[in-house]
Amino acid sequence: MKGAAVISMVVLVLAMAQLIAKPADAAISCGQVDSNLAPCIPYLTTGTGEPAPKCCDGIRSLKANTATVDDRRAACACVKAAADHYPVKEDAASALPTKCQVAISIPISKAINCETIN
């Protein structure tokens, strides 16, 4: 009978641990990243003028939604994949955070190694 009581106690403790443990947040999706960056495509592909206000809003939203390293790396991979589909001007891409006055640690580039982002 003691064995059954110990097993019951272990099961109870494990069940409580699952309730208490915070589930890991899912990384940001490429759909979210694409949606945030879509207004930036005209600026990124021409490299002229200023980014649209909605583009800068998207950059701010992207920054707000990438609080963890996993989120930043996932967003980086999405940005990199999206950059492969458009003729992105690297100069425009690197200037975008400054033009939008947003300090973001996710470079918009085809050449970035996303695993180096912290």
One Martini backbone bead per residue (centre of mass of N, CA, C, O) as a GRO file, in nm:
protein
  118
    1MET     BB    1   0.054   0.065  -0.017
    2LYS     BB    2   0.293   0.259  -0.017
    3GLY     BB    3   0.350   0.254  -0.321
    4ALA     BB    4   0.080   0.386  -0.408
    5ALA     BB    5   0.123   0.652  -0.255
    6VAL     BB    6   0.381   0.739  -0.400
    7ILE     BB    7   0.269   0.738  -0.685
    8SER     BB    8   0.045   0.942  -0.633
    9MET     BB    9   0.233   1.172  -0.549
   10VAL     BB   10   0.397   1.191  -0.810
   11VAL     BB   11   0.159   1.250  -0.997
   12LEU     BB   12   0.070   1.508  -0.854
   13VAL     BB   13   0.332   1.668  -0.889
   14LEU     BB   14   0.340   1.655  -1.199
   15ALA     BB   15   0.068   1.793  -1.246
   16MET     BB   16   0.143   2.059  -1.105
   17ALA     BB   17   0.389   2.130  -1.280
   18GLN     BB   18   0.223   2.166  -1.542
   19LEU     BB   19   0.050   2.405  -1.434
   20ILE     BB   20   0.292   2.598  -1.354
   21ALA     BB   21   0.421   2.582  -1.607
   22LYS     BB   22   0.533   2.771  -1.860
   23PRO     BB   23   0.468   2.804  -2.166
   24ALA     BB   24   0.601   2.827  -2.460
   25ASP     BB   25   0.645   3.057  -2.682
   26ALA     BB   26   0.582   3.125  -2.985
   27ALA     BB   27   0.707   3.204  -3.257
   28ILE     BB   28   0.709   3.400  -3.496
   29SER     BB   29   0.556   3.448  -3.792
   30CYS     BB   30   0.575   3.499  -4.128
   31GLY     BB   31   0.305   3.640  -4.153
   32GLN     BB   32   0.370   3.868  -3.955
   33VAL     BB   33   0.622   3.974  -4.093
   34ASP     BB   34   0.500   4.029  -4.373
   35SER     BB   35   0.285   4.227  -4.272
   36ASN     BB   36   0.487   4.437  -4.155
   37LEU     BB   37   0.665   4.466  -4.441
   38ALA     BB   38   0.482   4.532  -4.688
   39PRO     BB   39   0.498   4.857  -4.678
   40CYS     BB   40   0.826   4.840  -4.756
   41ILE     BB   41   0.871   4.744  -5.051
   42PRO     BB   42   0.900   5.004  -5.216
   43TYR     BB   43   1.152   5.104  -5.066
   44LEU     BB   44   1.333   4.841  -5.086
   45THR     BB   45   1.326   4.832  -5.418
   46THR     BB   46   1.421   5.142  -5.475
   47GLY     BB   47   1.572   5.335  -5.251
   48THR     BB   48   1.365   5.573  -5.237
   49GLY     BB   49   1.309   5.796  -5.025
   50GLU     BB   50   1.056   5.720  -4.799
   51PRO     BB   51   0.908   5.553  -4.576
   52ALA     BB   52   0.622   5.458  -4.487
   53PRO     BB   53   0.439   5.482  -4.208
   54LYS     BB   54   0.347   5.179  -4.217
   55CYS     BB   55   0.629   5.068  -4.217
   56CYS     BB   56   0.718   5.179  -3.939
   57ASP     BB   57   0.494   5.038  -3.787
   58GLY     BB   58   0.596   4.752  -3.862
   59ILE     BB   59   0.871   4.776  -3.723
   60ARG     BB   60   0.758   4.824  -3.440
   61SER     BB   61   0.598   4.561  -3.427
   62LEU     BB   62   0.834   4.372  -3.468
   63LYS     BB   63   0.984   4.455  -3.215
   64ALA     BB   64   0.751   4.388  -3.009
   65ASN     BB   65   0.744   4.066  -3.129
   66THR     BB   66   1.083   4.035  -3.047
   67ALA     BB   67   1.189   3.960  -2.736
   68THR     BB   68   1.321   3.701  -2.825
   69VAL     BB   69   1.554   3.512  -2.966
   70ASP     BB   70   1.361   3.324  -3.117
   71ASP     BB   71   1.201   3.550  -3.253
   72ARG     BB   72   1.437   3.688  -3.400
   73ARG     BB   73   1.527   3.439  -3.562
   74ALA     BB   74   1.258   3.387  -3.703
   75ALA     BB   75   1.232   3.666  -3.834
   76CYS     BB   76   1.493   3.653  -3.992
   77ALA     BB   77   1.416   3.413  -4.171
   78CYS     BB   78   1.174   3.558  -4.299
   79VAL     BB   79   1.324   3.799  -4.417
   80LYS     BB   80   1.519   3.638  -4.590
   81ALA     BB   81   1.303   3.497  -4.762
   82ALA     BB   82   1.168   3.758  -4.867
   83ALA     BB   83   1.427   3.884  -4.999
   84ASP     BB   84   1.437   3.658  -5.227
   85HIS     BB   85   1.158   3.779  -5.379
   86TYR     BB   86   1.313   4.055  -5.387
   87PRO     BB   87   1.476   4.357  -5.502
   88VAL     BB   88   1.666   4.432  -5.262
   89LYS     BB   89   1.810   4.709  -5.124
   90GLU     BB   90   2.061   4.711  -4.905
   91ASP     BB   91   2.070   5.012  -4.829
   92ALA     BB   92   1.771   5.038  -4.756
   93ALA     BB   93   1.763   4.815  -4.543
   94SER     BB   94   1.984   4.940  -4.350
   95ALA     BB   95   1.818   5.227  -4.325
   96LEU     BB   96   1.535   5.175  -4.207
   97PRO     BB   97   1.562   5.208  -3.897
   98THR     BB   98   1.658   5.503  -3.913
   99LYS     BB   99   1.417   5.621  -4.077
  100CYS     BB  100   1.215   5.505  -3.838
  101GLN     BB  101   1.336   5.523  -3.551
  102VAL     BB  102   1.439   5.205  -3.504
  103ALA     BB  103   1.566   4.974  -3.277
  104ILE     BB  104   1.670   4.683  -3.450
  105SER     BB  105   1.793   4.327  -3.440
  106ILE     BB  106   1.684   4.288  -3.753
  107PRO     BB  107   1.808   4.225  -4.036
  108ILE     BB  108   1.772   4.331  -4.378
  109SER     BB  109   1.887   4.034  -4.534
  110LYS     BB  110   2.043   3.782  -4.732
  111ALA     BB  111   2.334   3.751  -4.554
  112ILE     BB  112   2.233   3.660  -4.290
  113ASN     BB  113   2.298   3.501  -3.977
  114CYS     BB  114   2.052   3.411  -3.760
  115GLU     BB  115   2.227   3.260  -3.533
  116THR     BB  116   2.371   3.545  -3.435
  117ILE     BB  117   2.125   3.626  -3.292
  118ASN     BB  118   2.031   3.788  -2.957
   0.00000   0.00000   0.00000
